[in-house]
Amino acid sequence: MPCLLILLFLPARASALDKKASRSLSHYIMGVVYDDLGDIDEAIHEYKASLDLDTKNSYARLNLATSYIKKNEPEKAKNELVAAGRLDPEAVEPHAILALLYSSQNRLDLAALEYEIALKNASRLAPNNIDIYRTLGLLYLQQKKFKEAEDTYKLISVLAPNDAETYFYLANVYDELKERQKCEGNLAKALELKPDYHEALNYLGYLYVEENKDLGRAETMIKKALEMQPDSGAYVDSLGWLYFKQGKPEAALKELERASLLLEDPVIYDHLGEVYSRLGNAAQARLNWQKSLKLDPRQEKVKKKIEALNNQESKQ
């Protein structure tokens, strides 16, 4: 939004305004002055006086909204922000501030929607700014809008073809879309551009472990990632799961127990349940699967493992 200094350098525009609009501008400027002085009540009074004379002054509405936020009047602020967004559909600020306001009220769906609009508008104002697209891509991933995320990261790959992070997040998208070959291909591309990209090293290594293929390569990648992040619970879990797939349950148990101390995660407890089951310790297997379900009750496969264990015990 323009500050007072900028407004003072617009004599040509101001001279072209009619008397009513000039008075509106004067009140707006005084509102900015009072804002800068910290007199929020007087600022609100001036912004409202400006809007009485010119209801289409989006800047006055935006500043009035921020003043209401300072006075902890969120509903009044919301109404002004919505109005400001309607007056200037391509603006970034009203939607960005609305997103923060909704987030503070834990209205996360509305916050995400406003944030998306703000980022889209920002991308139109700065079409070559890949940081805006990165943020938009992450938002789409969080919203599970995978097609939109794919399109966004593909655009970044055109604007910045040597950006390893772009291919890493494209891999995330394809993993969610169950397109494993594309997922692995983009992780490989990320590592080609940045060989010490530990997140990609662990990710690709873990995928190989899950598919029970190229376990030697997987071990090399996971251990390299651990050299850079030795206390990452996710990476330690990958190593433990690798050992399990290699038929080394005792070594797997050691790493997975350490992983559970570093990170409380349903996948780690699921893996621990598998290892204890392989070692014949049904009680510990059940306990760890129950811990996994407590963290994520939606896991149907884990529920079936507990059910199968219970059925097996009832037959003995």
Order of alpha helices (4+ residues) and beta strands (2+ residues): alpha-alpha-alpha-alpha-alpha-alpha-alpha-alpha-alpha-alpha-alpha-alpha-alpha-alpha-alpha-alpha-alpha-alpha-alpha
